[in-house]
């Protein structure tokens, strides 16, 4: 059985090129081409594709919103972003809204065909360049959180680590194990964090950390 593919791109010449590439693979069948997110939703209902190749910047409804709406209507449909933009905000928004992968349009024909097959099989498609963008964005978020806690509560570097682990739901023993501390030393750090946060319990500490990070 062939994998049914829907191409969503507002540049028809590019869509035609992608269709030509996919037509060389006997395992794939292009069931439609849509020029914006609204038409993509209509095509998903009409042709029930297995995989959607989705551009990001399009008129009327962009690719991120279209991905979200497609996943609402057809959760089993895989959406792979295929775009020229490698901005970390686009990447993270697409993945957070249900995309199974993110490819740039300089991808080779064979890599594109493999990506469609892998997405259909349930894999997440993130080439090294895209994965690095996500990692860099995550590091920036992490650094921002650390700076906020240090400035607001005067925490040391180690206390910031402990506070973030408390925020992420780690138990005292898990904190000790992750940071390679004795249970007693971990408890001392946790107590010091509570004191600087003005907290008398874990729930108080969580509330204080959450307020600082989400402000």
Secondary structure, 3 states (H helix, E strand, C coil): CCEEEEEECCCHHHHHHHHHHHCCCCCEEEEEEECCHHHHHHHHHHHCCCEEEECCCCCCCCHHHHHHHHHHHCCCCEEEEEECCCCHHHHHHHHHCCCCEEEECCCCHHHHHHHHHHHHCCCCEECHHHHHHHHHHHHHHHHHHHHHHHHHHCCCHHHHHHHHHHHCCCCHHHHHHHCCCCHHHHHHHHHHHHHHHCCCCHHHHHHHHHHHHHC
